[in-house]
């Protein structure tokens, strides 16, 4: 006797093909992976105080992006891009790509937003760009990158190609550091904590030289002034391209970023 069950067939969105390609290319990267926890108890209190006293628009995410931008500015080689076999291109401007969830054909899709010159912007300005991106209407997958005055890319045409052809084109595109920076920035941040509470660490794949995966903020015991207290910790994963920076300077970068976050930099 044959059993039957109900099911739904959906069209595979073109945007998912980019995820497949990035996963394939990201596996070839030699990323150092740092899985850390950072005490954000005092910094979250400062953010709340800034909102209440000054009325400035500041979010936890916009502030973390500012901390990252400042740490990268002080350790610029961490976001360097290779040019050929023997050269590195190290940019002064810090362009950070973040993921903003949008509806495309009634399906939730993470859409990249490139925030330019994060190292020179104030936190409220970063916050405003994120909020404007959240309100932006996505008509179809041709609007796959949220950035004003951006030239539309032929995404649907690209999606018709088989993956080997797409990967070949990706390698051509990624061979030019200036094109890479223009297309997707040099730093990427994905925040699972913005979507829901996940007690753990996300370890992504990435084609960027430096990648951050922000998890949830969890409460647990911590040591403050030699006493145990309940503190709030941000769970964070950092991927750093070992081809462009050695372990020691990478560790100093992570240490500097942790200090910025714990001390409430810019607040």
URGIKA-V105300 format. One record per helix or strand of 2 or more residues. SS is the DSSP state (H for helix, E for strand). FROM is the first residue (numbers start at 1). TO is the last residue. If there is no record, write none. Layout:
<<SS:FROM:TO> <SS:FROM:TO>>
This chain:
<<H:14:26> <E:31:39> <H:41:54> <H:60:74> <H:76:79> <E:81:83> <E:87:89> <E:96:104> <E:107:115> <H:118:120> <H:123:135> <H:141:143> <E:145:146> <H:155:159> <H:163:174> <H:177:184> <E:187:191> <H:192:194> <E:210:224> <E:227:241> <H:247:263>>
